[in-house]
Amino acid sequence: MSTRYHLKDIILLALIGIIFGVIYYAGDFIYNGFSILLTPVGLGPMANDLTMGLWCMAGPMAAMLLRRPGAAFLGEFLGAAGEMFLGGQWGAANLISGFVQGIATELGFAVTRYKHYDWLGLASSAFFATLITFGWDWFRNGYAHFSLGLNLILLVARFISMFVFCGVLVKLVSNLLERAHVIKPA
């Protein structure tokens, strides 16, 4: 496995950052809609957990397309930067979130020693992204003040979101790209 990045890899990372920056920006509106719907029933914080998988897709997608150490981190960070430059509602804080999410998704591939760009790698990435981003929200968004029951509900919702967006959807897209001979099979 090559660890060097070539010009085409850098261009692909830039495109991932731009495309997912737009997706993440659109995700702001989905988050706001969920927040409006869930707050009156006392589940407003769940909007974050239901949409978290959407905001972590760039990392696993970059890893599946480039299959190099660091690709998940760079893809996720560039996607967050793209959202920020488009005027995302969290502004420069997107860069901190992108950094945390990038580390989390990268860790999932690192623990497989960058040998599993398949279901195992994606599941590992979703697992670590769930735990690390939840830990981050424990401090940043005050999850520590919520009841144990609510935290368990939020954690399960986040894992389902991560698995669906960062696992299932990323795998479906990478399978389509493999069949189109854009990327090599895992």
PELINBEL-V681231 format. One record per residue. PSI is psi in radians with two decimals (999 if undefined). D_FIRST is the distance of its C-alpha to the first C-alpha in Angstrom with 2 decimals. Layout:
PSI D_FIRST
PSI D_FIRST
//
This chain:
2.25 0.00
2.39 3.77
-0.06 6.41
2.51 9.18
2.27 11.47
3.01 13.43
-0.75 16.94
-0.56 16.28
-0.71 14.00
-0.70 16.91
-0.73 19.40
-0.73 17.83
-0.72 17.89
-0.74 21.47
-0.71 22.42
-0.77 21.18
-0.74 23.26
-0.88 26.23
-0.83 26.20
-0.43 25.81
-0.74 28.26
-0.77 30.78
-0.77 30.01
-0.71 30.37
-0.77 33.58
-0.58 34.94
-0.45 34.01
-0.70 36.50
-0.64 39.27
-0.79 38.16
-0.84 38.08
-0.69 41.55
-0.81 42.88
-0.72 41.75
-0.75 43.19
-0.71 46.50
-0.63 46.70
-0.41 45.74
-0.75 47.61
-0.39 51.10
0.22 50.19
0.23 48.71
0.47 45.04
-0.72 44.15
-0.38 41.20
-0.37 39.57
-0.70 38.90
-0.77 36.09
-0.60 34.54
-0.50 34.93
-0.08 33.11
-0.66 30.44
-0.67 27.84
-0.74 28.49
-0.01 27.84
0.23 24.46
-0.54 22.89
-0.66 21.08
-1.00 18.57
-0.61 17.37
-0.78 17.63
-0.71 15.43
-0.76 12.75
-0.57 13.17
-0.67 13.20
-0.55 10.46
0.92 7.98
2.58 7.39
2.38 9.47
-0.27 12.93
-0.71 13.06
-0.79 15.50
-0.87 17.67
-0.76 17.90
-0.79 18.65
-0.77 21.28
-0.72 22.84
-0.62 23.15
-0.74 24.71
-0.70 27.18
-0.70 27.97
-0.77 28.63
-0.75 31.00
-0.82 32.75
-0.43 33.28
-0.14 34.72
0.50 37.28
2.61 36.01
-0.28 38.70
0.00 36.96
-2.39 36.53
-0.31 34.56
-0.35 34.12
-0.59 31.35
-0.66 29.20
-0.79 29.79
-0.75 29.08
-0.63 25.88
-0.86 24.79
-0.81 25.69
-0.63 24.20
-0.77 20.93
-0.76 20.70
-0.82 21.69
-0.61 19.22
-0.70 16.29
-0.63 17.63
-0.63 17.41
-0.54 13.63
-0.69 13.53
-0.34 15.88
0.20 13.66
0.55 11.05
0.59 8.79
-0.16 8.74
1.57 11.64
1.13 11.76
-2.79 15.13
-0.66 18.62
-0.81 17.75
-0.74 15.46
-0.72 18.13
-0.71 20.96
-0.75 19.61
-0.75 19.22
-0.69 22.74
-0.90 24.15
-0.65 23.08
-0.67 24.03
-0.91 27.36
-0.81 28.16
-0.76 27.17
-0.55 28.76
-0.74 31.77
-0.70 32.14
-0.79 32.05
-0.41 34.73
-0.72 36.69
-0.87 37.48
-0.77 37.20
0.15 39.06
0.42 41.37
-0.39 40.15
-0.37 41.58
-0.11 45.00
2.78 44.51
2.80 45.75
-0.74 43.54
-0.80 44.15
-0.71 43.07
-0.68 39.93
-0.72 38.99
-0.77 39.64
-0.71 37.53
-0.77 34.62
-0.77 34.74
-0.71 35.08
-0.76 32.06
-0.73 29.88
-0.78 31.10
-0.80 30.41
-0.78 26.85
-0.73 26.20
-0.90 27.83
-0.85 26.34
-0.27 22.88
-1.26 22.41
-0.93 24.57
-0.72 24.76
-0.70 21.11
-0.72 20.29
-0.78 23.08
-0.75 21.93
-0.61 18.32
-0.74 19.96
-0.72 22.21
-0.58 19.49
-0.79 17.74
-0.51 21.23
0.03 21.83
0.54 18.70
-0.66 17.62
2.77 14.21
2.59 12.50
2.60 13.59
999 11.81
//
